[in-house]
Amino acid sequence: MKGKITISRQSSNFDDPTPIHIGIEDVNSCIEFLEVSMSLEDFATAITGQGRIDCNIETRGLDKIGSKREHKTIIIDAGKYQVEKDDAIKLVAPFEDDGWIARVEDLQNPHNLGKGGYRVLFERWVR
C-alpha cells in the first residue's frame, strides 16, 4: 500500500504540550488515518534513536483504508440563495445512492453557487 507521511510543528501563542504532529495518509483513499502528537522533547528523543517514547495517537477512517476514493460534482438547483442545513440534506438525498456521500455544506456556501445552482461534491470509497 502506498502512503504519505507529514511531520509538522504547530506554532502558536498558546502553550501546546504536544506541538509535533505526524500524519500517515493512505494514497488510494486519501484518508489521513493515523495522527501522532508528542512534545518537542519526546520527538527529539525518538528521532535520535530511543524507542518506545510516549505519544498521543488518533485514528480515523480505518474502514476505508485500501479503498479507492472517487469523487464527482453535481449541480443542484436549490431554488434560493440561502439554504438551511435540513433543506440541504433533503436536496442531496436523491443523489446519495450507490455509496455516494454529499458534502452537504457545499449547499450552504454561496461561493459554490453558479449557473444552474450549487456545485456539490460527492465522494465514495470503492474496494
DOZA-571270 format. One record per atom (N, C-alpha, C, CB): residue in one letter; z, y, x. Coordinates in steps of 0.1 Angstrom, whole numbers, plus 5000, padded with zeros to 4 digits. Atoms other than C-alpha are relative to their C-alpha. Last residue first. Glycine has a CB too. Layout:
% residues N
AZYX...
% end
This chain:
% residues 127
R499850104990R497249844872R498649935003R501049894996V500650125003V496550164853V500249905012V498550024997W500050094988W498650474853W499549874996W501550005006R499550145002R497950744827R499949935013R499149934989E500050094989E497251114826E500649874995E500850065012F499550135004F496251384801F500049915012F499249944988L500250114991L495851754810L500749874994L500750035013V498850094999V495451994781V499749895010V500549954986R500350114991R492952284782R501349925002R499450055014Y499150024988Y493752494752Y499549895008Y501549994996G498650045001G491152604727G500749995013G500049874993G499850125007G487352644722G501549954998G499249895006K500950025011K486752894749K500349864993K498550005005G501449964996G489852934770G499149984988G499549915011L500849975012L493652904767L498650055004L500750104991N500950115002N495252734797N499150024988N500949874997H501050014989H496753054809H499149894999H500849995014P501249925003P498453094775P498950005011P500350144997N500349914989N500852814784N498750074997N499949925013Q499149885001Q502352644753Q499750105011Q501449955000L500349945012L499552384749L500950134997L500249904988D501349934998D499852294786D499650084987D498949905003E499849864997E503552224779E498750085003E500950015012V499849925012V502551904762V500150155003V501249954992R499149904994R501251734794R500150114989R499550075014A500349864999A499651454774A501150085007A499750064986I498949925003I500151084780I499650155003I501349965009W500149864996W497250834780W501250084995W498750074994G499249964988G498250474777G500050145005G499749915011D500450084989D495450354754D500750045013D498550025003D500250145003D496150634729D499649935013D498949984990E499150094992E497650974732E499949864997E501550054999F500750034988F494751174718F500849915010F499750145007P501250085002P495851174682P499349965013P499150074991A499750135004A499451284693A498749914998A500849994988V500550094989V498251594712V500149854996V500950025012L501449984996L498451824682L499549915010L499850145005K500850055011K501751684668K498550015003K500350074987I499850155000I503551734701I499149944990I501449964998A500850054989A502152094703A500149845001A500650065013D501450005004D503452164668D499149955011D499650154997D500250105010D506952054678D498649994995D500950034987K500050134994K506752254710K499849894990K501449985007E498650054998E505752584693E500049855005E500850004986V499850145005V502252704699V501449965003V499049905006Q498750064997Q501553074703Q500249874994Q501150104997Y499749964986Y497853184703Y501349945005Y500150155001K499249884999K496753004671K500350025015K501349994992G500249915011G494252754658G500950125001G500349924987A498749995006A495552484683A499950104987A501050065009D499949885008D492052384693D501350014992D498750024990I499450025013I492452114719I500150144993I501449935001I499849875006I490252094750I500549984985I498650084999I500649995014I490751764767I500350144995I500649894991T499749885007T491351724805T499350004986T499750135008K501149945007K491451384822K500550134993K499349904990H499749885007H493651194846H498750064993H500650115009E501249955006E493950854861E500350134993E499249904991R499949885009R496750744884R498650044996R500850115006K500949894997K496250394899K500250114990K498549955001S501049975010S499250164898S499150115004S500650034986G501150094998G501050054930G498950014989G500549865000I500450024986I504250214919I498949905001I501249965009K501449964998K504350294882K499449985014K499850144996D500850095009D507550104872D498550035002D500450024986L500150134993L509350274902L499149914992L501349945002G501350055002G508650624887G499849865006G499050095006R500649975012R511850774902R498649934999R499850154998T501350075003T514250704929T499550044987T500249855001E500549995013E516950934944E498749934998E499950154995I501350065004I518850854975I499850024986I500049855004N500150015015N521751054991N498649954997N500350144993C501049915006C522450995028C500149984985C498649985005D499849975015D524950825051D498950104996D501450054998I499449865003I523550715085I500150024985I499250115007R499150015011R522950335091R500850134997R501049895003G500350055013G521250375124G501150014990G499549865001Q498950085006Q521650585155Q499649964986Q501350095000G499850144997G518450665174G501249934993G500149985013T499750024986T518051035178T500449865003T501050105006I501349994992I516251075145I500349985015I499350134997A501050105004A519350955126A498850005009A499750014985T499550134995T521851175144T499149894998T501449974994A500149994986A519751485138A500549875006A500750125006F501450014996F519451395102F499849995015F499150114993D500350145002D523251345099D498549975003D500349964985E499450074990E523751695114E499749854999E501550024999L500749974987L521251865092L500649915011L500050145003S499749884993S522851705061S499250015013S501550005004M498950024991M521051455040M500350135007M499749895011S499549874996S518551405012S501349985009S500450104988V498850024992V516351105006V500450145004V499849915013E499649884993E513651114979E501449985007E500150124990L498750004993L511850804968L500250135007L500049895011F499150095007F509150754941F501449995008F499449875000E499050004990E506951054949E501249924995E500550155004I498649985004I504250954925I500950005013I500549894990C499749864998C500551004931C501550034996C499150094993S499449955013S499950654916S500350155001S501249934997N500750035012N497550544943N500550064987N500049854998V501349935001V498950734972V499349974987V499249975012D501150105001D502550624967D498750074998D500449894989E500950005011E504850904979E499049885000E499250134999I501050104998I507950905001I499149994987I500649865003G500650065011G510051215003G498949905003G499350114991I501150084995I512451325030I499549934987I500549895010H500550095011H514751615022H498849925005H499550094988I501150084995I517051785047I499549914989I500349925013P501249925000P519252065032P498749925005P500150125009T501150094996T522051835022T498750075000T500049884990P499550104990P525352035022P498949905004P501249934994D500450135005D523452335006D500549895010D498549994998D499650104991D525252665013D499749864994D501650015003F498950085005F523252914994F500349895010F499749934986N498749934998N521153185009N501249924996N499950134994S499749915010S518152945011S501350075004S500249944986S499349884994S516352715034S500250104989S499250075012Q499849895010Q515452365024Q500850115006Q500849944988R498749954999R514252155053R500150124990R500350055015S499949855002S511351935047S501450045002S499450044987I498649964995I510151585057I500150154999I500349945014T499849864998T507151455037T501550025004T499750094987I498649964998I505851105038I500150155003I500749925012K499849874993K502650975024K501550035001K499250114993G499049905005G501750625012G499950125009G501449945001K500049884993K499150345013K501050104995K498650075000M500049885009M500050005000M500050125009M501250004990
% end
